[in-house]
Amino acid sequence: MRLAHVLIAAGVLLLLPSGLQIFNAHPTLYTGETSAREQAWLQIGSRERGESLTGDGITKIYGDILKRYHGDKEGVVKIDDLYTVEWAFIPHFYNRFYVFQYATSITAGNMFATEILKGTPGARDRYLNILKAGGSRYPYELVKEAGVDLASPAPYQAIAARMNDIMDQIEVILPKGKAAN
């Protein structure tokens, strides 16, 4: 199990600079993230009604969400109309499937980590070959060649099983923490 802890710690350390770069490049992302989920449903609803989404329309929707979430009407935080165009600076709102790229990456990464930690022959090399390929080819193809087919249910079942395992561990730890208090 110590190998797993070392690999997880190394992964976090490798991802931390990337996360900080994202935060520095998109500081507004974290004020609008909750709104992003709601905005996606509003976009779908607009399409179902046969309406086109325009910049002005998204600005109005986003402004209404900001004002509601921050209590503008109640006087908690005054949201100036200038902030209602913030959506235009958050690529999550208009780049296709941007958020899903995170989810599929984590899902594929879970499969690779599991195989590497089990000691499956060639698993480490297959993963390293993806990294070596960089952006030379479409990521889906690279991952599939390395043995993870994101179009099949297996990776998603594996990540769900991993999440269930983590929840089981939390359920064992929680009573111990309550007893110590």
Phi, psi and omega in degrees: 000334180298325178299319179298317180296319179295316180295320179295314179298318178296319178298316179297316180296324178288326182278337184303311179300323178297315178299319178294322177297317179298315180298316181293325181282330185227062183298335181284344181306320188279347173273336184256002186299317179297320180294331183300319180296316181292322181299321180301318179292324178293323178296316179298316179300320178297318180295319180297329179274001179078018180266146174272145174269124177247167176303316179296320180295316179294321178300317179294312180301312183295319178298317178299319180295313179303312183296320180292314183294327185261005175071037180303313183296326182275356180082014180289304177224127178277122179258111178287147180302336178303327182283346185288348175265006179306326181307328183291344180261003182245100185300340179302333184282333187230355173272127183302128172057023183305311182294325180295336178297323176297311184298317181289327177295316179295320180296313178296317179301322177298317180296316180296315181299318180300313181293321179295314181293330177286346182082023180299125181304132176084350184298315181298315181295321178298318179294315180296327178295327175296314180297319179296327181291336179057225180263025185290337180217169179298130184304322180303316181295317180298315181294319180295317178299330181277359174108005178243110180264100183289354176269358179254163181287340188306311181298324182285326175293322180294318181290324177295319178296320179296317178296320177297320178298317179296318178296322176298318178296320179297318180297331177284322183285321185306310180300327179296319179293321179293322180293328181287336181279000000 
